[in-house]
Amino acid sequence: MRFWNAGTEPEQRRLAAAALADGVEYRAEIGILSGAQALMDFRNQFVAHMGTAALRLRERPQVHHHRARLQWEILTGDGDGASFATGTDVIQLDQDGRISSVTVFLDRAPAGFDAEAHH
């Protein structure tokens, strides 16, 4: 969460180094990304396009056997923000507890999003 909500590039890099394994893989409807820099670029492009955006938990994460299920919501705009999308991530952790892969499932896609267009 803190990585996606980080406000500056130095903060993103610091959090990525602590939380993400080398070669972390991110799989979502929009494609597959590899490495912390690719995730930082994706996040920064999203915020540049949408303006203010924040990721928040919908429920407490469930964790077992080096896996986690994280239910989230993206809010856009200032203040309380408008709900943009909700989803569930399945996260794999390496032996050091860092994130080695993320698989994203959209529970409620953004308005106008066509999942079939991204396959």
C-alpha positions in Angstrom: 0.0 0.0 0.0 2.7 2.5 1.0 4.5 1.9 -2.3 1.5 2.7 -4.4 0.6 5.7 -2.3 4.2 7.1 -2.1 4.3 10.8 -3.1 7.9 11.1 -4.4 10.2 9.0 -6.5 12.9 8.7 -3.7 10.2 7.4 -1.4 8.9 4.9 -4.0 12.5 3.6 -4.6 13.0 3.2 -0.8 9.7 1.3 -0.3 10.3 -0.8 -3.5 13.7 -1.9 -2.3 12.2 -2.9 1.1 9.0 -4.6 -0.2 9.7 -5.9 -3.7 11.9 -8.8 -4.7 14.3 -8.4 -7.5 12.5 -9.2 -10.7 9.0 -8.8 -9.1 6.3 -9.8 -11.6 3.0 -8.0 -11.9 0.1 -9.6 -13.9 -3.0 -7.7 -14.6 -5.6 -7.4 -17.4 -3.6 -4.7 -19.0 -0.4 -6.8 -19.2 2.6 -8.2 -17.5 5.2 -6.0 -15.9 8.6 -7.1 -14.5 10.8 -5.3 -12.1 10.3 -2.5 -9.6 11.0 0.2 -12.1 8.2 -1.0 -14.4 5.8 -0.9 -11.4 6.9 2.6 -10.5 6.4 3.7 -14.1 2.9 2.2 -14.3 1.9 3.8 -11.0 3.3 7.2 -12.0 1.6 7.1 -15.5 -1.7 6.2 -13.8 -1.5 9.1 -11.4 -0.3 11.5 -14.2 -3.4 10.5 -16.2 -5.9 10.4 -13.3 -4.6 13.2 -11.1 -4.8 12.4 -7.4 -5.2 8.7 -6.7 -4.9 6.6 -3.6 -5.0 2.9 -3.0 -6.7 1.7 0.2 -7.5 -1.7 1.8 -11.1 -2.9 1.7 -10.4 -5.6 4.3 -7.5 -6.9 6.3 -5.1 -8.9 4.1 -5.2 -12.7 4.5 -1.7 -14.3 4.6 -0.6 -18.0 4.7 2.2 -20.1 3.2 4.0 -17.2 1.5 0.8 -16.0 -0.2 -1.4 -13.1 0.6 -4.8 -12.0 -0.6 -5.3 -8.2 -0.6 -8.6 -6.6 -1.4 -8.2 -2.9 -2.4 -10.0 0.1 -3.8 -8.6 3.0 -5.9 -9.9 6.4 -5.0 -9.5 9.4 -7.3 -9.8 13.1 -6.6 -9.0 15.2 -3.6 -10.6 14.8 -0.2 -12.5 11.6 0.3 -12.2 10.7 -3.4 -14.4 8.9 -5.8 -14.2 5.1 -6.1 -12.5 4.3 -9.4 -12.2 0.5 -9.2 -12.0 -2.3 -6.7 -9.9 -5.5 -7.0 -8.2 -8.4 -5.3 -4.5 -9.1 -5.6 -2.9 -12.5 -5.0 0.6 -11.9 -3.8 3.5 -14.3 -3.6 6.2 -13.6 -1.0 9.8 -14.8 -1.3 11.8 -16.4 1.6 12.7 -12.9 2.8 9.1 -11.8 2.9 9.4 -9.5 -0.1 6.8 -9.5 -2.9 7.9 -11.7 -5.8 4.7 -11.7 -7.8 1.3 -10.0 -7.9 -1.7 -11.2 -9.8 -4.5 -8.6 -10.1 -8.2 -9.4 -10.4 -10.7 -6.6 -10.9 -13.7 -7.0 -8.7 -15.3 -3.8 -10.1 -13.6 -2.5 -13.2 -13.4 1.2 -14.0 -16.3 2.6 -16.1 -15.6 1.9 -19.7 -12.9 -0.7 -19.1 -13.0 -3.5 -21.6 -11.2 -6.5 -20.2 -11.5 -8.4 -23.6 -9.5 -5.6 -25.3 -6.5 -6.4 -23.1 -6.2 -10.1 -23.9 
